Amino acid sequence: MPAAIAKVTKDDIIPETGKPAADRLIAGDPVFTTWSIEEADGLYAGIWQATPGKWRIAYDEWEYFSLTAGTSIITPDGGDPLVLTKGDSYIIRPGFTGTWEVVETTVKDYVIRL
């Protein structure tokens, strides 16, 4: 049984890497690195990093995140751009569509609920 408390850290976690799907990529060659800390019962938590680029996003899940480094711009379809910087925390709800642009390599702590 896992411990009842887990530190949010990259230590001792082998990260997974990926990229946006080709049909979602708008600009650049962003690379995602994810350190998964918790995956249980439709809940996912960890640390995510992305290098510069821009891609389309569509959320079927609920996500809370807090930026710990970098600068990104999230633009909802038909809405105004939202500039995200270190220290910013947001919730994205299911049904959100738009774009995510990483201006400066971005790192966030996240919790996703399916």
C-alpha positions in Angstrom: 0.0 0.0 0.0 1.4 3.4 -0.9 2.2 5.9 1.8 -0.7 8.2 2.9 1.2 11.3 1.9 3.4 11.9 -1.2 5.8 14.8 -1.8 5.3 16.6 -5.1 8.8 16.2 -6.5 10.6 14.8 -9.6 13.0 12.9 -7.4 13.2 9.1 -8.1 10.5 9.3 -10.8 11.3 8.3 -14.4 9.6 10.9 -16.6 7.5 10.2 -19.7 8.0 12.4 -22.8 5.7 13.2 -25.6 4.5 15.8 -28.1 1.2 17.2 -29.2 -0.6 15.1 -31.8 0.4 16.2 -35.3 -3.2 17.4 -36.1 -3.2 19.7 -33.0 0.3 21.3 -33.6 0.1 24.9 -34.7 3.7 26.1 -34.3 7.2 25.0 -33.0 8.3 21.6 -31.8 7.1 21.4 -28.2 8.2 18.5 -26.0 6.2 17.4 -23.0 7.9 15.8 -20.0 5.7 14.4 -17.2 6.6 13.1 -13.8 3.5 11.1 -12.7 3.2 11.1 -8.9 -0.3 9.8 -8.4 -2.6 7.7 -10.7 -5.6 6.2 -8.9 -9.4 6.0 -9.4 -9.6 8.6 -12.2 -7.3 11.1 -10.4 -3.9 12.0 -11.8 -1.3 14.3 -10.2 2.3 15.2 -11.0 4.6 17.7 -12.6 4.4 18.6 -16.3 7.0 20.6 -18.4 6.7 21.8 -21.9 9.1 23.5 -24.2 8.1 26.4 -26.6 5.4 25.8 -29.2 1.7 26.2 -29.8 -1.1 23.5 -30.1 -4.9 23.1 -29.9 -6.3 21.8 -26.6 -9.7 20.3 -25.8 -10.5 19.2 -22.2 -12.9 16.4 -21.4 -11.5 16.3 -17.8 -11.2 18.8 -14.9 -7.7 20.1 -14.1 -6.2 22.3 -11.4 -2.7 23.5 -12.0 -0.1 25.9 -10.6 2.8 27.2 -12.7 6.2 26.9 -11.0 8.2 28.2 -13.9 7.9 29.8 -17.4 5.4 31.7 -19.4 2.4 30.3 -21.4 -0.6 31.8 -23.1 -4.0 30.0 -23.1 -6.5 31.3 -25.5 -10.1 30.0 -25.4 -11.9 29.6 -28.7 -13.6 33.0 -29.3 -12.0 34.5 -26.2 -9.1 36.7 -25.1 -5.6 35.3 -24.4 -4.7 34.6 -20.8 -1.0 35.0 -20.0 0.2 32.5 -17.4 3.4 33.1 -15.3 5.1 31.5 -12.3 2.8 31.5 -9.3 -0.5 31.5 -11.3 -3.0 28.8 -10.5 -6.1 27.9 -12.5 -8.9 25.4 -13.0 -9.8 24.2 -16.5 -13.2 22.6 -16.7 -14.5 20.0 -19.1 -15.6 21.4 -22.4 -12.8 24.0 -22.6 -11.3 24.3 -26.1 -8.7 26.7 -27.4 -4.9 26.9 -27.7 -1.9 26.5 -25.4 1.2 28.4 -26.3 4.4 28.0 -24.4 6.5 31.2 -24.8 9.1 30.2 -22.2 9.6 26.6 -21.0 6.7 26.0 -18.6 6.5 23.8 -15.6 3.3 23.1 -13.7 2.1 21.0 -10.8 -1.2 19.5 -11.8 -4.2 17.5 -10.5 -6.5 16.0 -13.1 -9.9 14.3 -12.4 -11.6 12.3 -15.2 
